Amino acid sequence: MSAQTFDDSAAAARAPRFGWLRGILSDPMGALGLVMVLLVVAAALFADLSPYSPSGMSPRERFAEPSLLHWLGTDHLGRDLFTRVLYGARIALTVALVSTGISLVGGLMLGMAAGYGPRWLDSALLLLFDALRSFPTVMLALALVTLTGPSLYAVVAVVVIATLPGYARVIRAQTMALKNTEFILAARALGSPAPRILLVDVMPNLIGPLLILVSMDIPVVITIEAGMSFLGLGVRPPTPSWGTILNDGYSFIRESPWPAIAGGLPIVIATLGFTFLGETLRDRFDPRLRKEG
């Protein structure tokens, strides 16, 4: 085999693997969203490199303006806002990934059971989904925090209860559309049990669209966490959260605008980044929504 032939074969093998990345980078909105998401992820991963502690106080430096020492200034207790924003990215991504992961798995299992199971099971699960979705998120958060107290676990529980029924209904509809296709009917004719059909034949056709839906819901989860922390229903001080930083900035907006900017800017960046990236993934991988070239 010649060197040229080997290079062509290697390039052909790499093309499908990185084709999705080229597709994202070729779209300006997708490229911008990817950069924003990578900034948020890098902030969470490298927060420990900051020379300051997220809860370290220095009253003499309260409300300091941005400088080379404090890139985003300081808050009313003299804490470095840039460091708190970095550690707040960890809270936001932890809540987003854990809660959407739980909702993804739970919605996948319940949705497949509703779509493939008997009619009585479908009706019972639909009743459960509609009952959970009928609760307003804020009222649900208030009720849960009243019972358990403000904590990170309460935030995750609220997000799971609010988002799982939506995933389950999407999976139910997709499963019902797939269960009468030829390859599913062939598997049933060969005697494959229902759990095997769901795991081997149905699930691989559901993961792709569901992951795109999850990527578009991550910014919603981030805003829910920030909103609950802003209202005092989520992460408790002095743990740094974008919502608590924004709350402090709102309380002391007359003394300095920088705490409010430091709390609101990362929420905007994360929300726009994941939204742009999710929109690009949907347009690229969903044939019904793909943009006409």
C-alpha positions in Angstrom: 0.0 0.0 0.0 1.4 3.4 -1.0 1.9 6.3 1.5 -0.7 8.3 -0.4 -3.3 5.6 -0.2 -2.6 5.1 3.5 -3.0 8.9 4.1 -6.3 8.9 2.2 -7.6 6.0 4.2 -6.6 7.6 7.5 -8.3 10.9 6.5 -11.5 9.0 5.5 -11.5 7.2 8.8 -11.1 10.5 10.7 -13.8 12.4 8.8 -16.9 10.8 10.3 -15.4 11.0 13.8 -14.8 14.8 13.6 -17.5 15.7 11.1 -19.9 16.9 13.7 -17.2 19.3 15.1 -16.6 20.7 11.6 -20.3 21.2 11.2 -20.5 23.1 14.5 -17.5 25.3 13.7 -18.8 26.0 10.2 -21.9 27.7 11.7 -21.0 31.1 13.3 -23.7 30.7 16.0 -22.5 27.1 16.8 -18.9 28.2 16.9 -19.7 31.1 19.3 -21.8 28.8 21.5 -19.0 26.2 21.7 -16.5 28.9 22.7 -18.8 30.2 25.4 -19.5 26.7 26.7 -15.7 25.9 26.8 -15.2 29.1 28.8 -17.7 28.0 31.4 -16.2 24.5 31.6 -12.6 25.9 31.8 -13.7 28.2 34.6 -15.1 25.3 36.6 -12.1 23.1 36.0 -9.4 25.6 36.7 -11.0 27.5 39.6 -8.4 26.2 42.0 -5.7 28.1 40.2 -7.0 31.4 41.5 -4.7 32.9 44.2 -7.8 33.9 46.3 -10.2 31.9 48.4 -13.9 32.2 47.3 -14.9 32.9 50.9 -11.8 34.8 52.0 -12.8 38.2 53.3 -10.8 41.4 53.3 -13.0 44.3 54.6 -10.4 46.9 53.8 -10.8 46.1 50.1 -14.6 46.1 50.0 -16.2 47.3 46.7 -12.8 47.6 45.0 -13.1 48.2 41.3 -11.6 45.8 38.7 -7.9 45.8 38.6 -4.9 43.6 37.9 -5.3 42.1 41.4 -9.1 41.7 41.3 -10.2 41.3 37.7 -13.9 41.8 38.5 -13.5 43.8 41.7 -14.6 42.8 45.2 -17.9 42.5 47.0 -19.2 44.0 50.3 -17.0 41.7 52.3 -13.9 42.2 50.2 -14.1 38.8 48.5 -12.6 38.5 45.1 -15.5 38.4 42.6 -13.6 36.7 39.8 -12.7 33.8 42.1 -16.3 33.5 43.3 -17.5 33.4 39.7 -15.1 30.6 38.9 -16.3 28.5 41.8 -19.9 29.4 41.0 -19.4 27.8 37.6 -18.7 24.5 39.4 -22.0 24.8 41.3 -23.9 25.6 38.1 -22.4 22.8 36.0 -22.7 20.3 38.8 -26.4 21.0 39.3 -27.0 21.0 35.5 -25.2 17.8 34.8 -26.4 15.8 37.8 -30.0 16.9 37.5 -30.3 16.5 33.7 -28.5 13.1 34.0 -31.1 11.9 36.5 -33.9 13.3 34.3 -32.4 11.7 31.2 -32.2 8.2 32.7 -35.5 8.4 34.5 -37.3 9.9 31.5 -35.8 7.3 29.2 -36.9 4.4 31.3 -40.4 5.7 32.1 -41.0 7.0 28.6 -40.0 3.6 27.0 -42.2 1.8 29.5 -45.2 4.1 28.7 -44.7 3.9 24.9 -44.0 0.1 24.6 -46.1 -1.2 27.6 -49.8 -2.0 27.9 -52.4 0.7 27.6 -53.1 0.8 31.4 -49.4 1.4 32.2 -49.3 4.2 29.5 -52.4 5.8 31.0 -51.0 5.6 34.6 -47.6 7.1 33.6 -49.2 9.8 31.6 -51.3 10.8 34.6 -48.1 10.9 36.7 -46.3 13.0 34.1 -49.2 15.5 33.8 -49.5 15.7 37.6 -45.8 16.6 38.0 -45.8 19.1 35.2 -48.9 20.9 36.6 -46.8 22.2 39.6 -45.3 25.7 38.9 -41.5 25.5 39.4 -41.4 28.3 42.0 -44.2 26.8 44.1 -42.6 23.4 43.9 -39.3 24.9 45.1 -41.0 26.7 48.0 -42.8 23.6 49.1 -39.7 21.4 48.9 -37.4 23.9 50.6 -40.0 24.3 53.4 -39.8 20.5 54.0 -36.0 20.0 53.6 -34.4 23.4 53.9 -32.3 25.2 51.4 -29.5 23.0 49.9 -28.0 21.9 46.7 -30.0 18.6 47.0 -33.2 20.6 47.0 -32.2 22.4 43.8 -31.4 19.1 42.1 -34.7 17.6 43.2 -36.7 20.6 41.9 -35.0 20.5 38.6 -35.5 16.7 38.2 -39.2 16.9 39.1 -39.7 19.9 36.7 -37.8 18.4 33.7 -38.2 14.6 33.9 -41.9 14.5 32.7 -40.9 16.5 29.5 -38.2 14.0 28.6 -40.5 11.1 29.4 -43.3 12.3 27.1 -40.8 12.9 24.2 -39.4 9.4 24.7 -42.9 7.9 24.9 -43.9 9.5 21.6 -40.7 8.3 19.9 -41.1 4.8 21.3 -44.7 4.5 20.1 -43.5 5.5 16.6 -40.8 2.9 16.6 -42.6 -0.1 18.1 -44.5 -0.9 14.9 -41.5 -0.6 12.6 -40.3 -3.6 10.7 -37.1 -4.2 12.7 -39.0 -4.1 16.0 -41.7 -6.5 14.6 -39.0 -8.8 13.3 -37.3 -8.9 16.7 -40.6 -9.7 18.4 -41.3 -12.4 15.8 -37.9 -14.0 16.7 -39.0 -14.2 20.3 -36.8 -11.4 21.8 -38.1 -10.3 25.2 -39.4 -6.8 25.7 -36.5 -5.6 27.9 -34.0 -6.7 25.2 -36.0 -5.0 22.4 -36.1 -1.8 24.4 -32.4 -1.8 25.3 -30.9 -3.1 22.1 -33.3 -1.9 19.4 -35.3 1.1 20.7 -32.9 2.9 22.9 -30.1 3.5 20.4 -32.6 5.4 18.2 -33.7 7.6 21.1 -30.3 8.7 22.6 -29.3 11.2 19.8 -32.5 13.3 19.8 -32.7 13.2 23.6 -29.1 14.4 24.1 -29.9 17.4 21.8 -32.9 18.1 24.0 -30.8 17.9 27.1 -28.2 20.3 25.7 -30.9 22.8 25.1 -32.3 22.4 28.6 -29.0 22.9 30.4 -29.3 26.7 30.3 -32.8 26.4 31.7 -31.4 24.4 34.6 -28.6 26.9 35.2 -31.2 29.7 35.4 -33.3 27.7 37.8 -30.4 27.1 40.1 -29.3 30.8 40.0 -32.9 31.9 40.6 -33.4 29.6 43.6 -30.0 30.8 45.0 -31.0 34.4 44.4 -34.2 33.9 46.4 -32.4 32.1 49.2 -33.9 28.7 48.3 -30.8 27.1 46.9 -27.1 27.1 47.8 -26.5 28.7 51.2 -23.8 31.4 51.7 -20.9 31.6 51.9 -20.8 28.9 49.1 -20.3 30.8 45.9 -23.2 30.6 43.4 -24.0 32.9 40.6 -27.4 33.5 42.1 -26.0 34.5 45.5 -23.4 36.8 43.9 -26.2 38.4 41.9 -28.3 38.8 45.1 -25.4 40.5 46.9 -25.0 42.8 43.9 -28.6 43.7 43.9 -28.5 44.5 47.6 -25.5 46.8 47.3 -26.1 48.2 43.8 -25.8 51.8 45.1 -22.4 51.2 46.5 -20.9 49.4 43.5 -22.3 47.9 40.2 -19.5 45.3 39.9 -21.0 42.6 42.1 -24.2 42.7 40.0 -22.2 42.6 36.8 -20.1 39.7 38.1 -23.2 37.7 39.0 -25.2 38.4 35.9 -22.5 38.1 33.2 -21.7 34.4 33.7 -25.4 33.5 33.6 -25.8 35.3 30.3 -22.6 33.7 28.9 -23.6 30.1 30.0 -27.2 30.5 28.8 -26.4 31.9 25.4 -23.5 29.4 24.9 -25.6 26.3 25.6 -28.6 27.7 23.7 -26.5 28.5 20.6 -24.8 25.1 20.8 -28.0 23.2 21.3 -29.7 25.0 18.4 -26.8 24.2 16.1 -26.8 20.5 17.1 -30.6 20.3 16.6 -30.4 21.9 13.1 -27.5 19.6 12.1 -28.7 16.2 13.4 -32.5 16.5 13.1 -33.3 16.0 9.4 -36.7 17.6 9.9 -35.2 20.8 11.3 -31.9 20.9 9.3 -31.4 24.2 7.5 -31.6 24.2 3.8 -28.2 24.8 2.2 
